């Protein structure tokens, strides 16, 4: 990122675990980042880590969910600061507030939509991690 001229941002909650990586600035819930013509709205959704965030791209149906939501369920919660009940709460109260047509773009792997994932929420609760 730095080589491309961008600052590296982390949340204050995750910064202690990332001190060896190095970062330039903190990012927080509801902060807006502009990259070219794109406006990314930060959404704090703890559970994968305490400081996990997703980004909604303004005026588009795009939602970058990082390691919080994937096709088929929530991300890994076994890292330091991760918690299964917390990630489920984040998905339900933060990400599932978006319309069904919202495209879920996880940190890796295939994409999905909110409408595809939402009906399976209770299955995730029941199966646990």
N, C-alpha and C positions, 0 to 999 in steps of 0.2 A: 504494500500500500504506500509506504513512504516513497519508494522508488517512482511511483506514479504521481507523486505530489500530494498525497492525502495523509491526513493525520490518522493515527490508530487510536480508536476510542474504546473504552471499557466502562462498565458500570462500577460505581464505588464498591458495591457489594462483592464483585468478582475480582477487583484489583489485587487484593492480597495474594490470591492464587496465581496471578498472572505477572507478578513482579519480575520474573526472569524473562518474560517475553518482551516486556517494555511497551509503554503506551504513552500517548501524548496528552489526551484529554479524557474527561469523564463524560458519559452520556447518561441521561436519566429519563424516566418515564415522561411521556408526552413531549419530549424534545423533538424538534424538527431539524433534519439534516438535508441540505440541498447539495445535490450532485448533478451538475449540468442543469437540465430542465426538470429533473426529478426531485420531488419533495417526499422524504421518508419520515413517517411519524413513528417514533419509538413507543413501544408498548411493553412495559415491565410485566413479565409473566414467569415468576419464579417456579421452580420445581426441578428442572434439569440441573440448574445451579441456582443459588440465591439471587443472582443478578441477571438471569436470562432475560433477553428481550427479543421481541419480534419487530418487524417493520412493515407498516402499511404504506403502500405507494399511493400518494394523493391522486385523485381523479382517475384511478385505474382499479381493476378488481384484484390486484396483486397483493399478497400477504406473505412476506418472508418470515417463516416461523422458526428458523434456526433448528435447534434440537428439541423444541417443545412439542411440535405436532408433525407427525408423518402419516402417510397413507397407512391405515390400520391401527393407529393409536399414538399414545404419547411416547416421547423419547425416553432415553435411559435416565433413571433417577438414582443410580448407584454411585455417582460421583460425590465428592465432598460438597455438601450443601444441597444435594438433591433430595427430593422427597416426593413420593408417589401421590399422596393426598393433595399436596400443594400443586403439583403439575396438573392434576385433574381439575382443581379449583381454577387455576389459571386458564386452562383450555375452556372450561365452561363459562367463566365470567368475563374473560377478555377476548378470546378468539372466536368463540361461538356467538358473539354479538354481531359478527359480520354476516352479510347476506349469503345465502346458499351458493350463489354463483361466484363467490370469492375464491380465487385460485390460491391454494396452499403450496408454497414453495419452500420445502424444508432445506436444512443445511446440506443435505446430500440425499441422493436417491430420487425417486419419482415424485411428480407433483400429484395433487388431488384437488378437491374442492371442499369448502366447508359443508356444503349440502351432502356430499358423499360421506363425510366423516361423522357429522353430528348424530345420525341415527344409531351409531354404534357406541355412543358414550357409556350407556349403562353396561354394555358388555365389557368395556375396559375397567369400569369400577368393579364388576363382579369377578373378573379374572385376576385382578391385582397385578403386581409386577413380578 
